[in-house]
Amino acid sequence: MLVPLYEAVYERLDVGTGTRMLALGCGSGLALLLAVSRGATVTGVDSSCPERLALARQRLLPEPWDTRARTASPAPSHAPAVRIVDGTPQDAADDRAPYTLVTAFEPIGCLTGDVEELVGLLTAATPLAARGAPVVLTGWGPPERCATSSVLRAAGKPADPPRGPGCWRPARRDDLEEVAHRVGLRPDGSGRISCPFGYADLDSAVRGLLSTGLCDAAIAATDRNQVDKELAEALHTHQRPDGTVWMPNVFRYLIARTP
């Protein structure tokens, strides 16, 4: 669903055969797949969701997974190199050459603690990048322009008032700039991209939003059935006469440079 965001960033930064990309929070690997299709060498790192990381391996790694090395067997010489790392940015260190691009495509701006989490990831990752390399940060747009934001807020009601990381919070205008400043990165451009979320029916929409992990705090505060109910009720507003669910959203990205 964030494909328009990935494509806009890659086009702006001219991602291609000379790109060595480190993707933080790579999830199911769709952003990596698009970068590989442009000829980039990619390393994805994540430790938050084994199921999504398994899907990334299926999408990107034709060779058997080596659980001992936590990476795949080397890609054929005719194909761009791909690594999927289950761990931290430090585990993605590559002594062949520094990374020329770092991406953090998991949007911040809807959960408490997400700024601090991203600051920690980038603090560990930026030393692995070349001097002046672009670092891409992404965030949710204003709540009034993100239909999904209002749905997540409704689903997060069981966890209100916020008591810790993972509870819903509204996006702030300067979230991305705050992260860049705290990590010592130099802002070098930004943009906004429309990324609507569409689902075949209400049940698919509920499953899709639950799979993002954005409702985990609410589930922990009550139970899965209660959150399912809150999501379904909030999604009814966005259900079309044919049963499909459509939520317009705007996401923001910031390009910053390493020192």
N, C-alpha and C positions, 0 to 999 in steps of 0.2 A: 504493500500500500504506500510505501515511501519511495517507490521507484522514481517518480518525477523529481524528488529531492536528490536522489543519488545521481541521476542523469544530469541534472543542472550543475551539480558540483563538479562532476567529472568533465563536463564540457568546459566549464569555466577554467579549470585547472589543467586542461589538456592532458588528461590521464591517458597513458598509452604504453608503448613498449619500453620506454625509459623509466617508468614509474615503479618504485619499490614501496608498496603500501602496507602499513600496519593498521589494522582495523580493530579498535577496542570495542568490546561488547558485540562481537560479530554475529551472535545469535545464530539464526538458521542459514546465514551465508549468502543471502540474495545480493547484498551490496558487493560482496566479494565476487560473485559470479559475473556481475555486470562489469566489474573492473577487469577480470580475466578476459572477458570477451573483447575488451579494448587492447589486450596485449600486456597488461600490467602483471608484475610479480606481486603476489599477495600473501600476507600472513594475517590470519584472524585469530584473535585471542578472546577467550570468555571463560568464566567459571560459574556463571549464575544459573544455567539451565542445561543439564546434560542432554535432555531430549532435543532441544533446538540445535545444540552443537552436533548431535548425531545426524540431524538432517543436513547440516552444513557439510559434513563429511560425505554423505551420500551424493550431494550435489557436485562436490568439487574434487573428491579424491578417488580416482579410478583404481588406485592400488590398495591393497589390504591395509587396514588400520593397525598400527603397532602401538599397543597399549603401554609397552614398556618405555618407548621413546616419547610417547604422547604427541607424536607427529606422524605424518604419513611417510611412506617410502618415497624416495625422490621421484619427481615427475619425469616423464620421458623428455629427452633433450629438446625435442621439437615443440614442446608445450611450455607455456609460462609456468614457473614454479609456484606451487601452492603449499602453504602450511596452515594447519588448523591446530591451535595450541589450547589445551585445557589447563588454564592456570592464570597467572598474572602477567602484566607486561614484561616483567623481568624474565619470565620464561620464554618470551618471544625474541630475546636478544639474538642477533644474527651477526657473526663476526665477518661475514663476506663483504658487507658494505652497509652503511647507515641507511635508514629508511628515508625516502624522499617525500613521503606523504603519510600523515597520521590522521585517521578519521575516528570520530566518536559520533556515530549516526543514531545512537539511542537517545531520543530527545529528552532533555530535562525541562522542568517547568510544570510538573503536575504532581510530584511526590515530595514530601519533606525529606531532606537529607540527600536529594539527588545532586545538588551542587557540590557538597562535600565529597560524595563518592566520585564524581567526575574529576574533581581537583586531585584526589589521590591517584586515580588512574593516569592522568596526564603528567603528574609529577614524576611518576615512574617511567612513563613512555617517552617523554620528550628527549631525555638524554640519548635515546636510541636513534634519534632522527638527525639528519644532516643540518648544518647551520643554515638558518633561513628557510627551512622546509615548511610548507604549509601544514597547519593543523586545523581540521574542520570540526567545529562544534555545532550541535543542532539543538533546537528547542521548540516547544509548542508555542504557537502564536497566541495572541490575545484570546481569552476565553470566549469573547463574543464572536470570534471568527473561527472557533474550533468547536464544532458540534459535539465531537467525541469527548471534549473536556467536560461538558455539562453532564454527559452520561456517566463518566468516571466519578464525577463529584457525587452524583446520586448513589452510585454503587459504594462509595466510600462513607456514606452516612453512618453505617454501623461502627466505623472506627473514629467518629467524631466525639469529642474534640481531639485534634491530633495529639498523640502521645509519644511519637517517636518516628523514626525513619519508615517510609512506606505509606504514610497517610497522605491523603489528597491535599494539595495546596494550589492556589492560582499561580499562573505564570507571571513573572515580573518582566518588565521591559528590558532590564539590563542584566538578566541572568547570565547570558553568554559572555558579556563583557566583564562581569565580575569574575567568572572562572578564568578567563584569559589573563586578567590582571593578577590574580592570586598565583597563577602558575608562571608568570613572567613572560607571557607571550605578547606579541605586538599585533593588534588588530590590523587587518589589511583587506577589508571588504566584507560585505554581508549581502543577504538577499532573503526574499520570502517566496515560498513555493506553495501552490495549491496541491494538496494531497487528499482527495476525498477517500473515505472508507466506504466500500460497498460490500454487501453480503446478500446471498441468495434468499435468506429468510431470517426470521427472528432468532431461531435456535442457532443458526450459523453465526449470527452476530454476537450472541452471548458467548458461544464457545471461542470465537476469535478474540474477543476482548479479554476473556479469562486467560487465554494462552499467552498474553503479553506480560503477565506477571504484575500488571498495574492494579489488580484487585486483591493481591495477596494479603495486604494488611487488613482489609475489610473482612476477608475470609477468616483470618486468624482471630479477629475481634468477635466474630459471631460464628457463622458456619457457611458452607458452600450454598446450601439451599436458600438462605436469606439473601446472599449476594446475587444469586441467579434471579431471584424475584425482583430485586431492586434494579438490576440491569434491564430485565425484560420490560419493566414498567417505563423506565427512562427511554428505552429504544422505541417504544410504540410511537412516539412523536416523530420519529424519522423513518417510519415504515410507509412505503408507498402502497397504492391500491393493489398492485400486483403481488404484494407480499415481500418484495425486496426491501432492504434497509440501506439508506444512503445518507452519509454524514459528511458534509463539506468541512474541510479543515485547511488551515494555513499553518505551515511550519517555517521556522526561521533558521538560517544558518549563518555562522560567522567564520570567516577564514582569518586565522592568525598565523604569525610566523615565529619560529623558534629563535632564540637569541643567537 
